[in-house]
Amino acid sequence: MKILFLKTSSLGDVVHHCPAVSDAARHFPEAEIDWVVEESFAPVAAMHRAVHRVIPVALRRWRRSPWRASVWRELAAFRRQLAAARYDRVIDTQGLLKSALIARAARGERHGYDAASAREPIAARCYQVRHAVPRALHAVERNRLLTAASLGYRPGDACDYGLRAPAESPVSVAGEFAVLLTMTSRADKLWAEANWIELARALRARGLRAVLPWGSAGERARCERLAGELDGALVPRRLSIAELAALFRAARAVIGVDTGLAHLAAALGVPTVGLYCATDPVLTGLHGGAALRNLGGIGDAPSAGATLEALEVLALGTAR
């Protein structure tokens, strides 16, 4: 059997799709599984042990300069790559018009959400087979249910992300450390800097240094500002997704605001606390593992003390 998945973005959504891939591989161990994903997040799909071929797409980059000849050449090459194989199932778990149109360009029976279940109801018109999936479920479980319905099995209880991180951490840190993910896509999702400082000092008192990754100039400035208030904190060079995954695996714990990187850490089995200040973790929070905790919610930012208590239970009270 040949299966093509479409889950293009964003980072958290891509991570949330991984258990569905694991389910499909478990039920069809001989299946050849390909995955269309935005080029920025292709390293996550490549980390999944069951993925045969990653097909990067660059919709975000192409939209910035659609008039360039190079963009049209890349688009033509992508369409050729997509059409190079015929699939038994083409499954779009994104549920957006952009992903549904990509599905139409693939060769195979197209499956997706019905109009009542899709994030953009118009996307359902592009599928040959449509499935009803409750919208009130966590994103991980929606992906798993759609995939199961498309392939004809029940997903089961085990939630396996199937990810393999690179073995060697890109950052050398003396002693144990915790990764603090202070960056996110929206200002209202940020956690107060005073909270980060209070938490990091408490962690240092317990023997853990703070490592603060960043992805933009503004995020780097925030991390350096925080590090200036802390003993032994480290702000590394800018790291790729694969390098961050390796860093997470070497950490004692990861603490992050509502960002896809926190989901990646939890998917790798690292003790992870998610801090929610402006979003509801019920539908898109950290999910599927024993070593994770979601704190806060819309208009209810967690305190540094509550975060430390969660870490004590998840990681700090357990020897490694």
CORWOCOR-V608955 format. One record per residue. N is the residue number from 1. RES is the residue in three letters. PHI is phi in whole degrees, -180 to 180 (999 if undefined). BURIAL is b if it has 16 or more other C-alpha atoms within 10 Angstrom, else e. Layout:
{{N;RES;PHI;BURIAL} {N;RES;PHI;BURIAL}}
This chain:
{{1;MET;999;e} {2;LYS;-117;b} {3;ILE;-124;b} {4;LEU;-117;b} {5;PHE;-102;b} {6;LEU;-121;b} {7;LYS;-145;b} {8;THR;-90;b} {9;SER;-166;b} {10;SER;-88;b} {11;LEU;-58;b} {12;GLY;-61;b} {13;ASP;-64;b} {14;VAL;-64;b} {15;VAL;-62;b} {16;HIS;-64;b} {17;HIS;-82;b} {18;CYS;-58;b} {19;PRO;-61;b} {20;ALA;-65;b} {21;VAL;-64;b} {22;SER;-62;b} {23;ASP;-59;b} {24;ALA;-61;b} {25;ALA;-68;b} {26;ARG;-69;e} {27;HIS;-82;e} {28;PHE;-132;e} {29;PRO;-62;e} {30;GLU;-93;e} {31;ALA;-68;b} {32;GLU;-103;b} {33;ILE;-111;b} {34;ASP;-112;b} {35;TRP;-144;b} {36;VAL;-90;b} {37;VAL;-150;b} {38;GLU;-55;b} {39;GLU;-56;b} {40;SER;-65;b} {41;PHE;-109;b} {42;ALA;-57;b} {43;PRO;-59;b} {44;VAL;-68;b} {45;ALA;-60;b} {46;ALA;-68;b} {47;MET;-76;b} {48;HIS;-75;b} {49;ARG;-67;e} {50;ALA;-99;b} {51;VAL;-83;b} {52;HIS;-82;b} {53;ARG;-140;e} {54;VAL;-98;b} {55;ILE;-111;b} {56;PRO;-73;b} {57;VAL;-126;b} {58;ALA;-124;b} {59;LEU;-57;b} {60;ARG;-63;e} {61;ARG;-73;e} {62;TRP;-63;b} {63;ARG;-65;e} {64;ARG;-72;e} {65;SER;-148;e} {66;PRO;-68;e} {67;TRP;-84;e} {68;ARG;-74;e} {69;ALA;-62;e} {70;SER;-64;e} {71;VAL;-65;b} {72;TRP;-66;e} {73;ARG;-67;e} {74;GLU;-64;e} {75;LEU;-63;b} {76;ALA;-64;e} {77;ALA;-65;e} {78;PHE;-63;b} {79;ARG;-63;e} {80;ARG;-65;e} {81;GLN;-63;e} {82;LEU;-66;b} {83;ALA;-87;e} {84;ALA;-70;e} {85;ALA;-126;e} {86;ARG;-105;e} {87;TYR;-111;b} {88;ASP;-73;b} {89;ARG;-140;b} {90;VAL;-115;b} {91;ILE;-118;b} {92;ASP;-100;b} {93;THR;-93;b} {94;GLN;-77;b} {95;GLY;73;b} {96;LEU;-116;b} {97;LEU;-60;b} {98;LYS;-62;e} {99;SER;-74;b} {100;ALA;-66;b} {101;LEU;-68;e} {102;ILE;-64;b} {103;ALA;-58;b} {104;ARG;-64;e} {105;ALA;-81;e} {106;ALA;-85;b} {107;ARG;-104;b} {108;GLY;153;b} {109;GLU;-70;b} {110;ARG;-92;b} {111;HIS;-120;b} {112;GLY;-169;b} {113;TYR;-70;b} {114;ASP;-76;b} {115;ALA;-61;b} {116;ALA;-76;e} {117;SER;-103;b} {118;ALA;-74;b} {119;ARG;-66;b} {120;GLU;-121;b} {121;PRO;-53;e} {122;ILE;-62;e} {123;ALA;-60;b} {124;ALA;-60;b} {125;ARG;-66;b} {126;CYS;-88;b} {127;TYR;-97;b} {128;GLN;-84;e} {129;VAL;-127;b} {130;ARG;-117;b} {131;HIS;-128;b} {132;ALA;-87;b} {133;VAL;-134;b} {134;PRO;-55;e} {135;ARG;-79;e} {136;ALA;-83;e} {137;LEU;-85;e} {138;HIS;-61;b} {139;ALA;-56;b} {140;VAL;-59;b} {141;GLU;-72;b} {142;ARG;-64;b} {143;ASN;-60;b} {144;ARG;-67;b} {145;LEU;-67;b} {146;LEU;-63;b} {147;THR;-64;b} {148;ALA;-63;b} {149;ALA;-65;b} {150;SER;-70;b} {151;LEU;-107;b} {152;GLY;82;e} {153;TYR;-146;e} {154;ARG;-101;e} {155;PRO;-69;b} {156;GLY;84;e} {157;ASP;-93;e} {158;ALA;-67;e} {159;CYS;-113;b} {160;ASP;-110;b} {161;TYR;-77;b} {162;GLY;69;b} {163;LEU;-94;b} {164;ARG;-119;b} {165;ALA;-86;b} {166;PRO;-55;e} {167;ALA;-75;e} {168;GLU;-101;e} {169;SER;-68;b} {170;PRO;-79;b} {171;VAL;-121;b} {172;SER;-91;e} {173;VAL;-125;b} {174;ALA;-75;e} {175;GLY;85;e} {176;GLU;-80;b} {177;PHE;-150;b} {178;ALA;-120;b} {179;VAL;-95;b} {180;LEU;-108;b} {181;LEU;-96;b} {182;THR;-89;b} {183;MET;-100;b} {184;THR;-158;b} {185;SER;-78;e} {186;ARG;-129;e} {187;ALA;-63;e} {188;ASP;-74;e} {189;LYS;-90;b} {190;LEU;-69;b} {191;TRP;-99;b} {192;ALA;-58;e} {193;GLU;-61;e} {194;ALA;-61;e} {195;ASN;-67;e} {196;TRP;-61;b} {197;ILE;-65;b} {198;GLU;-62;b} {199;LEU;-66;b} {200;ALA;-64;b} {201;ARG;-67;b} {202;ALA;-65;e} {203;LEU;-67;b} {204;ARG;-63;b} {205;ALA;-64;e} {206;ARG;-98;e} {207;GLY;93;e} {208;LEU;-110;b} {209;ARG;-82;b} {210;ALA;-98;b} {211;VAL;-114;b} {212;LEU;-120;b} {213;PRO;-74;b} {214;TRP;-152;b} {215;GLY;-133;e} {216;SER;-141;e} {217;ALA;-62;e} {218;GLY;-65;e} {219;GLU;-67;b} {220;ARG;-63;b} {221;ALA;-62;e} {222;ARG;-63;b} {223;CYS;-63;b} {224;GLU;-69;b} {225;ARG;-64;e} {226;LEU;-66;b} {227;ALA;-61;b} {228;GLY;-66;e} {229;GLU;-97;e} {230;LEU;-123;b} {231;ASP;-87;e} {232;GLY;78;b} {233;ALA;-72;b} {234;LEU;-128;b} {235;VAL;-110;b} {236;PRO;-78;b} {237;ARG;-64;e} {238;ARG;-66;e} {239;LEU;-111;e} {240;SER;-76;e} {241;ILE;-61;b} {242;ALA;-63;b} {243;GLU;-67;b} {244;LEU;-63;b} {245;ALA;-60;b} {246;ALA;-66;b} {247;LEU;-62;b} {248;PHE;-59;b} {249;ARG;-62;b} {250;ALA;-86;b} {251;ALA;-83;b} {252;ARG;-72;b} {253;ALA;-161;b} {254;VAL;-126;b} {255;ILE;-124;b} {256;GLY;-148;b} {257;VAL;-75;b} {258;ASP;-71;b} {259;THR;-145;b} {260;GLY;-61;b} {261;LEU;-66;b} {262;ALA;-64;b} {263;HIS;-65;b} {264;LEU;-64;b} {265;ALA;-61;b} {266;ALA;-64;b} {267;ALA;-65;b} {268;LEU;-85;b} {269;GLY;84;b} {270;VAL;-82;b} {271;PRO;-54;b} {272;THR;-136;b} {273;VAL;-114;b} {274;GLY;-99;b} {275;LEU;-108;b} {276;TYR;-115;b} {277;CYS;-114;b} {278;ALA;-138;b} {279;THR;-135;b} {280;ASP;-98;b} {281;PRO;-73;b} {282;VAL;-61;e} {283;LEU;-95;b} {284;THR;-138;b} {285;GLY;-79;b} {286;LEU;-59;b} {287;HIS;-151;b} {288;GLY;97;b} {289;GLY;-138;b} {290;ALA;-81;e} {291;ALA;-98;b} {292;LEU;-145;b} {293;ARG;-151;b} {294;ASN;-101;b} {295;LEU;-125;b} {296;GLY;88;b} {297;GLY;173;b} {298;ILE;-65;e} {299;GLY;68;e} {300;ASP;-137;e} {301;ALA;-63;b} {302;PRO;-71;b} {303;SER;-87;b} {304;ALA;-64;b} {305;GLY;-65;e} {306;ALA;-65;e} {307;THR;-65;b} {308;LEU;-64;b} {309;GLU;-61;e} {310;ALA;-63;b} {311;LEU;-67;b} {312;GLU;-58;e} {313;VAL;-73;e} {314;LEU;-76;b} {315;ALA;-139;b} {316;LEU;-73;b} {317;GLY;-89;e} {318;THR;-117;e} {319;ALA;-68;e} {320;ARG;-111;e}}
